Amino acid sequence: MSIVEDEVRQIENDGVPDRYARGWHCLGLQRDFADGKPHSIEAFGQKLVVFAGEDGKISVLDAYCRHMGGDLSQGQVKGNTVACPFHDWRWGGDGKCKAVPYAKRVPLRARTAAWPTLLQDGMLFVWNDPEGNPPPADVTIPRIAAYDDPEYTDWVWYTTKIEGSNCREIIDNVVDMAHFFYIHYSFPTYFKNVFEGHTATQWMNGEGRDDIQRAAASDPNAPISTGNSSVASYHGPSFMIDDLVYHYQNAEDVPSVLINCHYPIDANSFVLQYGVIVKKLPGLDDAAAEAMARKMGDFIRLGFEQDVHIWKHKARIDNPLLTEEDGPVYQLRRWYEQFYVDVADVTPDMTDRFEFEIDTTQPNQAWRAEVAQNIATRDAADRETAESQPV
């Protein structure tokens, strides 16, 4: 054997970034912040306070009062300000101190950091930029038409905290075709990626795994999913919109919109959020439609929970050893790098259009054989159990 063949592949790890991605980050649903109370959010290596004033406007500020360091998230909302619990200094959503009740005047420098916000489709976004620049007009989150469509349910939403992992791990899923079979109980029959500008898109058609569905089915009369069609796009570093359609045997297709988003707590932890709205099938009332959305969301959660388990225990690897069927991991990471460098350092190879389609022939042959073997093994075990029962 040659020296090259004998050489052990070493894992390279250059460490996590020392800054947080530039872009819009979703903090959660608007309705969860609109209760007239201050909310504490750990994000971007610091604490933020989120509050809705009596005018209904939601604002995001640095959490610590510039007077004596009181935690504004422990204070009260008074009018359109958040009042510090320490000395009642009252801060407006623009970051300016509006009143010091016991003082003749407010100090001229009484200003704290106010984060640019976006309220859209029932969600709250904040803009993060290490350089302190405002969001450019062309860097947007697309509107979700289905959100305003009365034929769709409201958001069914999930939130989980991921510790011990950098948020880049979730981004890699955009190109990782194979993990859909092993983690999400589907195998892709079509898989393509396109990266361009600040958007990274994944096209996928998938078929359901008969071995998993048969084992998990609690109701033998429930419709069996034959697969799904998905167009999922990251718009910026942390917010994905997935137009997802589930197909069923002898039943109507179920269109839905899946949100997959996150924001960093620090370099080694992040909050993962995902939500789904589902088109109401004919004959379903609102309660039944929401129950269907919840069932779909719970199924998606199973996959995410397996992802989370892997992220918590895997090593960060900056030089992954890949096959052709693993997809354009390095190109995706190059696209993702644009959000971690100064705007002046963004290069064309980070934003120019790139397309890659995976040939799914070999993976599907292997996976179909594995599914058939799993079913045969389980059928044999069932027969053995039945034969061992007394007549």
C-alpha positions in Angstrom: 0.0 0.0 0.0 1.1 3.5 -0.7 1.9 6.1 2.0 -1.3 8.0 1.0 -3.4 4.9 1.5 -1.9 4.3 4.9 -2.2 7.9 6.1 -4.7 8.4 8.9 -7.3 11.1 8.2 -7.0 13.7 11.0 -9.9 15.9 12.1 -9.3 19.6 11.8 -11.1 22.0 14.1 -10.3 25.7 13.8 -12.6 26.6 16.6 -16.0 28.3 16.7 -16.3 31.9 15.3 -15.6 34.8 17.7 -18.5 36.8 16.4 -22.2 36.2 15.7 -23.8 36.1 12.3 -25.0 39.2 10.6 -28.6 39.0 9.7 -32.2 38.8 10.8 -32.8 36.3 13.7 -36.3 35.2 14.8 -36.8 35.4 18.6 -40.1 33.7 18.5 -43.8 34.4 18.0 -45.1 37.9 18.4 -48.0 36.7 20.5 -45.6 35.4 23.2 -44.2 38.8 23.8 -47.4 40.9 23.6 -48.6 40.3 27.2 -47.4 43.7 28.6 -44.5 42.1 30.6 -40.7 42.4 30.0 -39.1 39.2 28.7 -35.5 38.1 29.1 -33.7 36.6 26.1 -30.1 35.3 26.2 -28.7 35.9 22.7 -25.5 37.0 20.9 -23.5 36.5 24.1 -25.6 38.9 26.2 -29.0 39.5 27.7 -31.8 41.3 26.0 -35.1 42.6 27.2 -38.2 42.3 24.9 -41.4 44.2 25.8 -44.6 45.5 24.2 -45.7 49.0 25.2 -49.3 50.0 25.6 -49.3 51.0 21.9 -48.6 47.3 21.1 -45.2 48.0 19.6 -42.6 45.3 20.5 -39.1 46.6 21.3 -35.8 44.9 22.0 -33.1 46.6 24.2 -29.9 45.6 26.0 -31.2 44.2 29.3 -29.0 46.1 31.8 -29.9 49.6 32.8 -27.2 52.1 31.9 -27.8 53.9 35.3 -26.6 51.3 37.8 -26.9 48.0 36.0 -30.4 46.9 37.0 -31.9 44.0 35.0 -34.7 45.6 32.9 -36.3 42.2 32.2 -37.0 42.1 36.0 -38.8 45.4 35.8 -42.2 46.6 34.6 -43.7 47.9 31.4 -45.1 51.4 32.1 -46.8 53.0 29.2 -44.5 52.6 26.2 -41.4 52.2 28.4 -39.7 49.4 30.4 -39.0 50.6 33.9 -35.8 49.4 35.8 -36.6 47.6 39.0 -33.7 49.3 40.8 -34.5 53.0 40.4 -37.4 53.2 38.0 -35.5 54.7 35.1 -37.8 54.3 32.1 -36.5 53.3 28.8 -38.3 53.7 25.4 -38.1 51.3 22.5 -35.7 53.7 20.7 -33.1 53.2 23.5 -33.6 56.6 25.0 -34.4 57.1 28.7 -37.8 58.8 28.8 -38.1 59.6 32.5 -36.3 59.5 35.8 -39.2 60.1 38.2 -37.1 61.4 41.1 -34.8 63.6 39.0 -35.2 67.2 37.6 -34.0 66.1 34.1 -32.9 63.0 32.2 -29.1 62.9 31.5 -28.2 63.8 27.9 -26.3 60.5 27.5 -29.1 58.3 28.9 -29.2 56.0 25.9 -29.0 52.2 25.7 -28.7 49.9 22.7 -31.9 49.4 20.8 -32.0 46.4 18.4 -33.7 46.9 15.0 -36.8 44.7 14.9 -39.2 43.3 12.3 -42.7 42.0 13.0 -43.8 39.8 10.2 -46.2 36.8 9.8 -46.7 36.6 13.5 -43.0 36.4 14.3 -40.5 38.8 15.9 -37.1 39.3 14.3 -34.0 41.2 15.5 -31.2 42.4 13.3 -27.6 41.6 14.5 -24.6 43.1 12.9 -21.1 43.1 14.6 -20.3 46.2 12.6 -23.3 48.0 13.9 -24.8 48.8 10.5 -28.6 48.8 10.0 -30.3 46.1 7.8 -29.9 46.8 4.1 -33.1 47.2 2.2 -32.3 44.2 0.0 -31.7 41.8 2.9 -35.2 40.7 3.7 -37.3 37.8 5.0 -40.0 36.9 2.4 -43.6 37.2 3.4 -45.4 33.9 3.9 -48.7 34.1 2.0 -50.2 31.1 3.7 -50.0 32.9 7.1 -52.7 35.4 6.1 -54.8 32.7 4.3 -57.8 31.6 6.4 -57.6 28.2 4.9 -54.4 27.6 7.0 -54.0 27.0 10.7 -52.1 29.4 13.1 -48.6 28.5 14.1 -47.9 25.4 16.1 -44.6 26.3 17.6 -41.7 24.5 19.4 -38.6 25.8 21.2 -35.6 23.9 22.5 -32.2 25.0 23.8 -29.2 23.3 22.4 -26.1 23.3 24.6 -22.6 22.2 23.6 -22.9 22.9 19.9 -22.4 25.7 17.5 -25.3 26.7 15.3 -23.3 25.9 12.1 -24.2 22.2 12.7 -27.8 22.8 11.9 -26.9 24.7 8.7 -25.0 21.7 7.3 -28.4 19.9 7.1 -29.2 22.0 4.0 -27.0 19.7 1.9 -27.0 16.5 3.9 -29.2 14.2 1.9 -28.3 11.0 3.6 -29.3 12.1 7.1 -32.9 12.4 6.0 -33.1 8.6 5.7 -31.4 7.8 9.0 -32.8 10.7 11.1 -36.0 11.9 9.5 -37.4 8.5 8.3 -37.6 9.4 4.7 -35.3 8.8 1.7 -34.9 11.4 -1.0 -35.7 10.5 -4.6 -34.6 14.0 -5.8 -32.2 16.4 -4.1 -30.8 19.6 -5.3 -29.1 22.7 -3.8 -28.9 26.3 -5.1 -26.9 29.0 -3.3 -27.2 32.6 -4.4 -26.8 35.9 -2.6 -28.0 35.5 1.0 -30.3 32.6 0.2 -29.5 28.8 0.2 -32.2 26.5 -1.1 -32.8 22.8 -0.9 -35.2 21.0 -3.3 -36.2 17.5 -2.1 -38.8 14.9 -3.0 -38.9 12.1 -0.5 -40.6 8.8 0.0 -41.8 7.5 3.4 -40.0 4.5 5.0 -42.5 1.7 5.2 -40.5 -0.1 7.9 -40.8 3.0 10.2 -44.4 3.8 9.4 -45.6 0.3 10.0 -43.8 0.0 13.3 -45.0 3.4 14.5 -48.6 3.3 13.3 -51.0 3.2 16.3 -54.1 3.2 14.1 -54.0 0.7 11.3 -56.8 2.6 9.5 -54.8 5.9 9.5 -53.7 7.2 6.1 -50.1 6.2 5.2 -47.8 8.9 4.0 -46.2 8.1 0.6 -43.7 10.9 0.9 -43.3 14.6 0.7 -42.2 17.4 -1.6 -40.1 20.2 -0.1 -38.6 23.5 -1.2 -36.7 24.9 1.8 -34.7 28.1 1.8 -32.5 29.8 4.4 -32.9 33.5 4.0 -29.8 34.7 5.7 -27.9 32.8 8.4 -30.7 31.5 10.6 -34.2 31.5 9.2 -35.6 28.8 6.9 -39.0 28.7 5.2 -39.9 25.3 3.9 -42.9 24.9 1.6 -43.7 21.3 2.5 -46.4 19.0 1.0 -47.2 15.6 2.5 -48.6 13.0 0.2 -50.9 10.2 1.4 -52.4 7.0 0.1 -56.1 7.4 -0.9 -56.2 10.9 0.7 -55.6 14.5 -0.2 -52.2 16.1 -0.2 -51.5 18.2 2.9 -49.7 21.5 2.0 -47.9 23.2 4.9 -45.3 25.7 5.7 -42.5 24.7 8.1 -40.3 27.3 9.8 -36.9 26.2 11.0 -35.0 28.9 12.8 -32.4 29.6 15.5 -30.5 32.3 17.3 -27.2 31.9 19.1 -27.0 32.2 22.9 -23.2 32.1 22.8 -20.6 30.4 20.6 -21.4 26.9 21.9 -25.2 27.0 22.4 -28.3 28.2 20.6 -32.1 28.2 20.7 -33.7 26.1 18.0 -37.3 27.0 17.1 -39.6 25.4 14.5 -43.2 25.9 13.7 -45.8 24.7 11.2 -49.0 25.9 9.7 -51.1 23.5 7.8 -53.8 23.9 5.1 -57.2 22.8 6.5 -58.6 19.8 4.7 -62.3 20.0 3.6 -64.6 19.0 6.4 -62.2 19.8 9.2 -63.1 22.5 11.7 -60.4 24.7 13.3 -59.9 22.4 16.3 -59.4 19.4 14.1 -57.1 21.2 11.7 -54.9 22.5 14.6 -54.8 18.9 15.9 -53.5 17.8 12.5 -50.9 20.5 12.6 -49.9 19.5 16.1 -49.5 15.8 15.0 -47.4 16.9 12.0 -45.3 19.1 14.3 -44.8 16.3 16.8 -43.6 14.0 14.0 -41.1 16.7 12.9 -40.0 17.1 16.5 -39.0 13.4 16.6 -36.5 14.1 13.8 -35.2 17.3 15.4 -34.7 15.5 18.7 -32.5 12.9 17.0 -30.6 15.8 15.3 -30.1 17.4 18.7 -28.8 14.2 20.3 -26.2 14.0 17.5 -25.2 17.7 17.7 -24.6 17.4 21.5 -22.2 14.4 21.0 -20.5 15.0 17.7 -17.2 16.6 17.1 -16.8 19.9 15.2 -15.1 19.0 12.0 -13.8 21.6 9.6 -12.4 19.1 7.0 -15.2 16.5 6.6 -14.3 13.5 4.5 -17.0 13.3 1.9 -18.5 11.2 -0.9 -20.2 12.7 -4.0 -23.6 11.7 -2.4 -22.8 13.9 0.7 -23.5 17.0 -1.2 -21.7 20.4 -1.5 -20.8 20.8 2.2 -17.7 23.0 1.5 -19.6 25.2 -0.9 -22.4 25.7 1.6 -20.0 26.6 4.4 -18.4 29.1 2.0 -21.8 30.6 1.4 -22.4 30.7 5.2 -19.1 32.5 5.8 -20.5 35.7 4.3 -22.4 36.3 7.5 -19.3 36.1 9.7 -17.1 38.6 7.9 -17.3 42.3 7.5 -19.4 43.4 4.6 -16.3 44.7 2.8 -14.8 41.2 3.0 -17.7 39.4 1.4 -16.3 37.9 -1.8 -18.1 36.7 -5.0 -17.4 33.0 -4.3 -19.6 33.4 -1.2 -22.6 34.9 -3.0 -22.4 33.9 -6.7 -25.0 31.4 -7.9 -24.0 27.7 -7.3 -26.1 24.7 -8.2 -25.6 21.0 -7.4 -27.9 18.0 -7.9 -27.2 14.7 -6.3 -27.7 11.5 -8.3 -30.0 9.5 -5.9 -29.7 6.2 -7.8 -27.2 4.4 -5.6 -28.5 5.7 -2.2 -32.1 4.6 -3.1 -30.9 1.2 -4.1 -29.2 0.7 -0.8 -32.0 2.2 1.2 -34.8 0.2 -0.4 -32.8 -3.0 0.2 -32.4 -2.0 3.9 -36.1 -1.2 4.3 -37.1 -4.5 2.7 -34.7 -6.4 5.0 -36.1 -4.6 8.1 -39.7 -5.5 7.1 -38.7 -9.1 6.4 -36.9 -9.4 9.8 -39.9 -8.0 11.6 -42.4 -10.2 9.8 -40.3 -13.2 10.6 -40.2 -12.2 14.3 -43.9 -11.7 14.3 -44.5 -15.2 12.8 -42.2 -16.7 15.4 -44.1 -15.0 18.2 -47.4 -16.1 16.8 -46.3 -19.7 16.5 -45.0 -19.7 20.0 -48.4 -18.8 21.5 -50.5 -21.6 22.9 -53.5 -22.6 20.7 
